[in-house]
Amino acid sequence: MGCAELTATGPGASLTYTEDARLAYEEAMTAFRDKRWEDARSMFGEVQKLFPYSRFGRLAELRLADVEFEQEKYSESVSAYREWIINHRTDPDVEYAKYRITKALFLGVDDTVLLPPTEERDGAGLIDAHRDLKGFLERYPMSRYREEAAYMLDAVTGRLVRHELYVARYYLDRDVFEAAILRIDYALTKYAGSSLEPEALVLKGETLLKMKKRDDARKLFQQVIDVHGGPFATTARAFLDEMGPAAGAATP
């Protein structure tokens, strides 16, 4: 038995300490599973206070973050998970805590019917979620949570790109072409490889066309057709047909 488990009360004290900690933790877990959140919070707090040097004390502290998460108090849960990680940097459950941070950030910016479309909103929360999800997948490429984390990252990336394209269209509708190009290029660079890349390229081509940069626009439309295909390739083809043959192109 490790020294940290001893209570200095004689032989066998370590076993008693650990067993008492386990029983108290399991009792708290019963309340947790029954969704008796206030009881669970109080009981985990007691386990953490009474058995700080046991594995169950550390787990109780982590479960307190889970209590916040399960009640959809995502901001509070993120703070609790981050504090737990700081206090237990080498614990094997750090991966779990970081995963729960990413999920809390993701769910914390999820859509509700009471808010305008996501592309019209400020993306600060999404940026935090994108950063943490990307960092999690880089840190734990073989994690058992990788499939869900990858899904959340793809969803968050799509919403961030849509926000940039929304702003770009706002500028385009007002003939502020340079600002529109800057937002599109930012989306293409910062979130390279997103599923919305063809849409961004078509929008950039449309903007360049309005700027009278027909050759540059033509190249982008052709790139969408040759590389991406799909519905935006149809849109790109329609632009090319409307533009007619390139200057100097051979007439069939």
Number of C-alpha atoms within 10 A of each C-alpha: 8 7 9 10 18 19 15 10 8 8 10 12 14 20 14 14 17 19 14 16 24 18 13 21 24 17 15 25 20 13 18 22 10 11 14 14 18 12 16 24 22 14 22 30 19 19 26 24 13 15 22 18 18 22 15 23 24 20 17 29 22 23 22 24 25 22 21 20 22 15 11 14 15 23 14 14 25 24 13 22 27 17 16 22 18 11 11 13 12 9 12 9 16 18 18 16 22 21 23 22 26 25 21 23 22 23 16 17 17 12 11 9 6 6 9 10 12 18 17 13 12 11 18 11 14 23 16 16 25 22 13 21 27 18 14 21 18 11 11 14 12 10 14 12 16 17 13 12 22 15 12 20 23 17 16 24 25 18 19 24 27 19 21 24 25 19 17 26 22 14 18 20 11 9 14 15 18 15 16 26 22 14 22 26 19 15 24 19 10 13 16 14 12 16 15 19 20 25 21 25 21 23 24 27 26 21 26 21 17 14 14 11 13 18 13 13 26 22 13 20 26 19 17 25 19 10 10 15 14 11 12 21 21 14 16 27 16 12 19 18 10 9 13 8 12 11 8 6 7 7 5 3
